[in-house]
Amino acid sequence: MIKESTLRTSCTCLGDLGKDHSQSIEVLKKVLALAENIGKAYEDAPFLLKRNYLNIFFKKLVIKNGRIARFELTDELNPLIKSGSVLVEKILLRD
């Protein structure tokens, strides 16, 4: 015999299947696009989203004459840099 609690759980799970997940799917698509080519995703993003992208990587950006003069990376990037998963080049930064 099936327990009443098992039936309730099954009904709840079935109800979840009918939910509209389109918003979650759109967010997932944006995350995947970002992971696939962050440069292109940044380029195509509106201004506020660009700021959010920058906050993923930088704690601080100092801009002088329209160019990046100095930067401070987020703490989350340090282990990735140390492991070699992420490369950071400062070559393009000029005084």
Helices and strands as residue ranges (DSSP letters): H 4-17, H 22-36, H 38-44, H 47-57, E 58-64, E 67-73, H 77-83
